[in-house]
Amino acid sequence: MKKSIDLNCDMGESFGHFSFGYDEDLMTAISSVNIACGGHAGDPNVMDRTVRLAKEHGLAIGAHPGYPDLEGFGRRYVEYTPEEIYHFMIFQIGSLQAFCQIHQVPMTHVKPHGALYNAAAKKA
């Protein structure tokens, strides 16, 4: 059995006129990408561009949903009901899934972002 390591990176965190990171440059050094879905960062235009670039680089694509908290970059714990969090996840993951369908690539994984990830780990 051949062993491999998945080099993974969070990307697509720009939004509007604000550009962050070196997504395209980093794509040559990784094997999978977690794309922000508009909660903590990202927007529809950034999501589309990031999916397209990930496809061009042959990367596995995953959703990177988080609390709806652009101001705090999804790093602040916010008290929500489980149902509210479920709806945030459907909305964000579904948004990225739509861009994956447009570009004819599969979405292979989901990695929660920041405070949402930490809250899930503590409450699991």
C-alpha positions as CSV (number, residue, x, y, z in Angstrom):
1,M,0.0,0.0,0.0
2,K,1.3,3.4,-1.0
3,K,1.3,6.0,1.7
4,S,0.7,9.7,1.1
5,I,0.2,12.9,3.1
6,D,-2.5,15.3,2.3
7,L,-1.2,18.9,2.4
8,N,-4.3,20.9,3.1
9,C,-4.8,24.7,3.2
10,D,-7.7,27.1,4.1
11,M,-8.3,29.5,1.2
12,G,-10.9,31.8,-0.5
13,E,-10.9,34.1,2.5
14,S,-11.0,37.3,0.5
15,F,-14.3,39.2,0.2
16,G,-15.6,42.2,-1.8
17,H,-12.7,44.5,-2.4
18,F,-10.5,43.0,0.3
19,S,-7.9,40.5,-0.9
20,F,-6.1,38.2,1.6
21,G,-3.5,35.5,1.1
22,Y,-1.7,34.0,-1.8
23,D,-4.1,31.3,-2.8
24,E,-3.0,30.7,-6.4
25,D,0.7,30.6,-5.5
26,L,0.0,28.1,-2.6
27,M,-2.0,25.8,-4.8
28,T,1.1,24.4,-6.4
29,A,2.3,23.1,-3.0
30,I,-0.9,21.4,-1.6
31,S,-3.2,18.5,-2.4
32,S,-6.5,19.8,-1.0
33,V,-8.2,23.0,-0.2
34,N,-10.8,24.2,2.3
35,I,-12.8,27.0,0.7
36,A,-14.4,29.7,2.9
37,C,-18.2,29.7,2.3
38,G,-19.2,33.2,3.3
39,G,-19.6,32.8,7.0
40,H,-16.3,33.9,8.4
41,A,-14.9,35.0,5.0
42,G,-15.3,34.6,1.3
43,D,-18.1,35.6,-1.0
44,P,-19.7,34.2,-4.1
45,N,-17.1,35.7,-6.5
46,V,-14.2,34.5,-4.4
47,M,-15.8,31.0,-4.0
48,D,-16.2,30.7,-7.8
49,R,-12.6,31.8,-8.5
50,T,-11.2,29.5,-5.8
51,V,-13.1,26.5,-7.0
52,R,-12.0,27.2,-10.6
53,L,-8.3,27.5,-9.6
54,A,-8.5,24.4,-7.4
55,K,-9.9,22.5,-10.4
56,E,-7.1,23.8,-12.6
57,H,-4.5,22.6,-10.0
58,G,-6.2,19.2,-9.5
59,L,-6.9,19.7,-5.9
60,A,-9.5,18.0,-3.7
61,I,-12.1,20.6,-2.7
62,G,-13.8,21.0,0.7
63,A,-16.1,23.4,2.3
64,H,-14.9,25.6,5.2
65,P,-18.0,26.8,6.9
66,G,-18.0,28.9,10.0
67,Y,-20.0,31.1,12.3
68,P,-21.6,34.0,10.4
69,D,-19.0,36.4,11.8
70,L,-17.1,38.5,9.2
71,E,-16.1,41.1,11.7
72,G,-14.5,38.5,14.1
73,F,-13.3,36.2,11.2
74,G,-15.3,33.4,12.8
75,R,-12.9,33.2,15.8
76,R,-15.5,34.3,18.4
77,Y,-17.8,31.8,20.1
78,V,-21.4,32.8,19.5
79,E,-24.3,31.1,21.2
80,Y,-26.6,29.5,18.7
81,T,-29.1,26.7,18.9
82,P,-28.1,23.4,17.2
83,E,-30.9,24.1,14.7
84,E,-29.4,27.5,13.8
85,I,-26.0,26.0,13.4
86,Y,-27.4,23.2,11.2
87,H,-29.1,25.9,9.0
88,F,-25.8,27.9,8.7
89,M,-24.0,24.7,7.6
90,I,-26.7,23.8,5.0
91,F,-26.5,27.3,3.6
92,Q,-22.7,27.6,3.4
93,I,-21.9,24.0,2.3
94,G,-24.8,24.2,-0.2
95,S,-23.3,27.4,-1.6
96,L,-19.9,25.8,-2.2
97,Q,-21.6,22.7,-3.6
98,A,-23.3,24.8,-6.2
99,F,-20.0,26.2,-7.4
100,C,-18.5,22.7,-7.5
101,Q,-21.4,21.6,-9.7
102,I,-20.9,24.6,-12.1
103,H,-17.2,23.7,-12.4
104,Q,-18.0,19.9,-12.6
105,V,-15.8,18.9,-9.6
106,P,-16.7,16.9,-6.5
107,M,-16.7,18.4,-3.1
108,T,-14.7,15.8,-1.0
109,H,-14.8,17.1,2.5
110,V,-16.0,19.6,5.1
111,K,-13.8,21.3,7.7
112,P,-15.5,23.7,10.1
113,H,-13.7,27.0,10.7
114,G,-12.3,28.6,13.9
115,A,-14.7,28.9,16.9
116,L,-17.3,26.6,15.3
117,Y,-14.6,23.8,15.0
118,N,-13.5,24.4,18.6
119,A,-17.1,24.3,19.9
120,A,-17.8,21.1,18.0
121,A,-14.7,19.5,19.5
122,K,-15.7,20.5,23.0
123,K,-19.3,19.5,22.8
124,A,-18.8,16.2,21.0
